[in-house]
Amino acid sequence: MKVLRCPVVELRQYTLHPGQRDVLIDLFDREFVESQEAVGATVLGQFRDLDDPDRFVWLRGFEDMPRRAKALESFYGGPVWQAHRDAANATMIDSDDVLLLRPASVRGAFPVPVGARPIPGEPASLPPSLVLATIWYGNTPFDTTFVEFFQQHVRPLLTETGGEPLAYLRSEHSPNTFPALPVRMNEEVFVWFARFADEGHIDQHLNRLQLSQRWREEILPTLSERWARAPQRLRLAPTERSVLR
């Protein structure tokens, strides 16, 4: 049986003071990657939001909720965060926009990255790419029936139109095991991620999707019945040290 990579995932969106995003990214990529992974977290990816110059988005994974608590206690109580927290916090207006997720199926987990993460200051070994994160907000839980619908009907069409999902996740409703860091509870979300060569390929995918008769007549009506509000799309540019790229 395939073992899930990072059965618990945080999708973290930070609102920053104007002009501070690159300051935070430089600090994050230099100080906060290996130091988190040394205590049991996995930094899955970190990104610039192409549509908001003051938003930093990143993904962090854990083996389970108890180990999440242990890892966060170790990191935020440890010397690296203590040394740099004031500088990091000075860049931020809000860091509480956090969704707690779990892979929607074994096939929905994030893949193991290919190649090593560049060391600070070195260029990435893989060519540039962009990641599109799509967040669907549900009026009911995204249950097993919905996951089967996504896998059998939605995912093939996303793939055909050039947006094959890298991963797809749904809400994790376990109690927050590290309450010092808030998460958005009492929400039902389904989030999928896809990788593209550039903005043009994202636009091509979205245009093909909107023009698809299957999307308009078969899939979108079913999705719309479940949506509590309009979906959110994040067009994300990986930082130099992001392994998800």
C-alpha positions as CSV (number, residue, x, y, z in Angstrom):
1,M,0.0,0.0,0.0
2,K,1.3,3.4,-0.9
3,V,2.1,5.6,2.1
4,L,0.8,9.1,2.0
5,R,3.4,11.9,2.0
6,C,2.4,14.5,4.6
7,P,-1.1,13.4,5.7
8,V,-1.5,16.8,7.3
9,V,-0.9,20.0,5.3
10,E,-1.2,23.7,6.1
11,L,-1.9,26.1,3.4
12,R,-0.7,29.5,4.8
13,Q,-1.4,32.9,3.2
14,Y,0.3,35.9,4.8
15,T,-0.6,39.5,4.2
16,L,2.5,41.6,4.3
17,H,3.4,45.3,4.7
18,P,4.0,46.9,1.3
19,G,7.4,46.2,-0.1
20,Q,8.3,43.5,2.5
21,R,7.7,40.3,0.6
22,D,11.2,39.8,-0.7
23,V,12.5,40.7,2.7
24,L,10.5,37.9,4.2
25,I,11.3,35.4,1.4
26,D,15.0,36.1,1.8
27,L,14.8,35.4,5.5
28,F,12.5,32.5,5.2
29,D,14.5,30.7,2.5
30,R,17.8,31.2,4.4
31,E,16.7,30.5,8.0
32,F,13.3,28.8,8.2
33,V,13.5,25.8,5.8
34,E,16.0,23.4,7.2
35,S,15.3,24.5,10.8
36,Q,11.7,23.4,10.5
37,E,12.5,20.2,8.7
38,A,15.1,19.3,11.4
39,V,12.2,19.1,14.0
40,G,9.8,17.1,11.9
41,A,7.9,19.5,9.6
42,T,8.2,19.4,5.8
43,V,8.3,22.7,3.9
44,L,6.4,21.6,0.7
45,G,6.6,24.9,-1.1
46,Q,6.8,28.7,-0.8
47,F,5.5,31.2,-3.3
48,R,5.0,34.8,-4.4
49,D,1.3,35.5,-5.3
50,L,1.4,36.9,-8.8
51,D,-1.9,38.8,-8.2
52,D,-1.0,40.4,-4.9
53,P,2.5,41.8,-4.4
54,D,1.9,41.8,-0.6
55,R,0.9,38.1,-0.2
56,F,3.3,35.3,0.6
57,V,1.9,31.7,0.4
58,W,3.5,28.6,1.6
59,L,2.7,24.9,2.4
60,R,3.9,22.9,5.4
61,G,3.3,19.2,6.0
62,F,3.3,16.8,8.9
63,E,3.0,13.1,9.5
64,D,0.1,13.5,11.9
65,M,-1.5,15.9,14.3
66,P,0.5,14.9,17.4
67,R,3.7,15.2,15.5
68,R,2.5,18.6,14.1
69,A,2.2,19.8,17.7
70,K,5.7,18.5,18.6
71,A,7.3,20.0,15.5
72,L,5.7,23.4,16.0
73,E,6.6,23.5,19.7
74,S,10.2,22.6,18.9
75,F,10.5,25.2,16.1
76,Y,8.7,28.1,17.7
77,G,10.4,27.5,21.0
78,G,13.8,26.9,19.4
79,P,16.8,29.2,18.8
80,V,16.3,29.9,15.1
81,W,12.8,31.3,15.4
82,Q,13.7,33.2,18.6
83,A,16.6,34.8,16.8
84,H,14.7,35.9,13.8
85,R,11.0,36.2,14.8
86,D,11.1,39.9,15.3
87,A,12.4,40.5,11.8
88,A,9.9,38.0,10.3
89,N,6.9,39.5,12.2
90,A,7.9,43.0,11.2
91,T,7.1,42.1,7.6
92,M,3.6,40.8,8.4
93,I,0.2,42.4,8.7
94,D,-1.6,39.1,9.1
95,S,-0.4,35.5,9.3
96,D,-3.7,33.8,10.5
97,D,-5.1,32.9,7.1
98,V,-4.4,29.1,7.4
99,L,-6.3,26.1,6.1
100,L,-5.6,22.7,7.7
101,L,-5.9,20.1,5.0
102,R,-5.4,16.4,4.3
103,P,-5.0,14.6,1.0
104,A,-8.4,13.6,-0.4
105,S,-7.1,10.2,-1.3
106,V,-3.8,8.3,-1.7
107,R,-3.6,9.7,-5.2
108,G,-4.2,13.2,-3.9
109,A,-1.0,13.5,-1.8
110,F,1.9,15.8,-2.9
111,P,4.5,13.9,-4.9
112,V,8.0,13.4,-3.6
113,P,10.2,16.2,-5.1
114,V,12.7,15.5,-7.9
115,G,16.1,16.8,-7.2
116,A,17.6,18.5,-4.1
117,R,16.6,21.9,-2.8
118,P,19.1,24.6,-3.9
119,I,21.2,25.9,-1.1
120,P,20.7,29.6,-0.3
121,G,22.1,31.8,-3.0
122,E,22.3,29.1,-5.7
123,P,19.9,29.1,-8.7
124,A,17.2,26.5,-8.9
125,S,18.2,23.4,-10.8
126,L,14.8,22.9,-12.4
127,P,13.3,25.4,-15.0
128,P,11.0,28.1,-13.8
129,S,7.3,27.2,-13.4
130,L,4.1,28.4,-11.8
131,V,1.6,26.7,-9.6
132,L,-2.2,27.3,-9.7
133,A,-4.0,26.6,-6.4
134,T,-7.8,26.4,-6.7
135,I,-9.8,26.5,-3.5
136,W,-13.5,25.4,-3.6
137,Y,-15.6,26.3,-0.6
138,G,-18.4,23.9,0.2
139,N,-21.7,24.2,1.8
140,T,-21.4,20.6,2.9
141,P,-18.4,18.4,3.5
142,F,-16.4,17.2,0.5
143,D,-17.1,13.5,1.3
144,T,-16.0,10.3,-0.3
145,T,-18.7,10.6,-3.0
146,F,-17.4,14.0,-4.0
147,V,-13.8,12.7,-4.1
148,E,-14.9,9.9,-6.4
149,F,-16.7,12.4,-8.6
150,F,-13.6,14.6,-8.8
151,Q,-11.3,11.6,-9.6
152,Q,-13.7,10.1,-12.3
153,H,-15.0,13.3,-13.9
154,V,-13.2,16.5,-12.9
155,R,-9.6,15.4,-12.8
156,P,-9.6,13.8,-16.4
157,L,-11.0,17.1,-17.8
158,L,-8.5,19.2,-15.9
159,T,-5.8,17.0,-17.4
160,E,-7.2,17.2,-20.9
161,T,-7.2,21.0,-20.7
162,G,-3.6,21.2,-19.5
163,G,-4.1,21.5,-15.8
164,E,-3.4,18.0,-14.4
165,P,-3.6,18.2,-10.6
166,L,-0.4,17.6,-8.7
167,A,-2.3,17.1,-5.5
168,Y,-5.9,17.5,-4.2
169,L,-6.8,17.9,-0.6
170,R,-9.8,18.5,1.6
171,S,-10.5,20.0,5.1
172,E,-8.8,18.4,8.1
173,H,-11.2,18.9,11.1
174,S,-9.0,17.5,13.9
175,P,-8.6,19.9,16.8
176,N,-5.8,22.4,16.4
177,T,-2.9,20.8,18.2
178,F,-0.9,24.0,18.4
179,P,-3.5,26.7,19.3
180,A,-0.8,29.4,19.4
181,L,-1.1,29.4,15.6
182,P,-4.7,29.9,14.6
183,V,-6.3,28.0,11.7
184,R,-9.6,28.6,9.8
185,M,-11.9,26.0,11.4
186,N,-15.5,25.3,10.5
187,E,-14.9,25.6,6.8
188,E,-15.3,23.0,4.2
189,V,-12.7,23.3,1.4
190,F,-11.4,21.2,-1.5
191,V,-8.1,22.5,-2.8
192,W,-6.2,21.3,-5.9
193,F,-2.8,22.3,-7.3
194,A,-1.4,22.2,-10.8
195,R,1.9,23.1,-12.3
196,F,2.4,25.2,-15.5
197,A,5.3,26.5,-17.5
198,D,4.2,30.1,-17.4
199,E,1.2,32.5,-17.2
200,G,0.2,31.8,-20.8
201,H,-0.3,28.1,-20.1
202,I,-2.5,28.9,-17.1
203,D,-4.6,31.1,-19.3
204,Q,-4.8,28.5,-22.0
205,H,-6.0,25.9,-19.5
206,L,-8.7,28.1,-18.0
207,N,-9.9,29.2,-21.4
208,R,-10.1,25.5,-22.6
209,L,-12.0,24.7,-19.4
210,Q,-14.6,27.4,-19.9
211,L,-15.1,26.4,-23.5
212,S,-15.5,22.7,-22.7
213,Q,-19.1,21.5,-23.1
214,R,-18.5,18.8,-20.5
215,W,-17.4,21.4,-18.0
216,R,-20.3,23.7,-18.7
217,E,-23.1,21.1,-18.9
218,E,-22.0,18.2,-16.8
219,I,-19.4,19.2,-14.2
220,L,-19.9,22.8,-13.4
221,P,-23.6,22.4,-12.4
222,T,-22.7,19.6,-9.9
223,L,-19.9,21.7,-8.5
224,S,-22.0,24.9,-8.2
225,E,-24.6,23.1,-6.1
226,R,-21.8,22.4,-3.5
227,W,-20.2,25.8,-3.5
228,A,-20.8,28.1,-0.6
229,R,-19.1,31.0,-2.3
230,A,-17.0,31.7,-5.4
231,P,-13.9,29.6,-5.7
232,Q,-10.5,31.2,-5.1
233,R,-7.6,30.9,-7.5
234,L,-4.0,31.6,-6.4
235,R,-1.4,32.0,-9.2
236,L,1.9,31.3,-7.5
237,A,5.5,31.7,-8.4
238,P,7.8,29.4,-6.5
239,T,10.7,31.1,-4.6
240,E,14.2,30.2,-5.5
241,R,14.3,27.4,-2.8
242,S,10.8,26.0,-3.2
243,V,10.9,22.3,-4.0
244,L,7.3,22.5,-5.4
245,R,8.0,24.2,-8.8
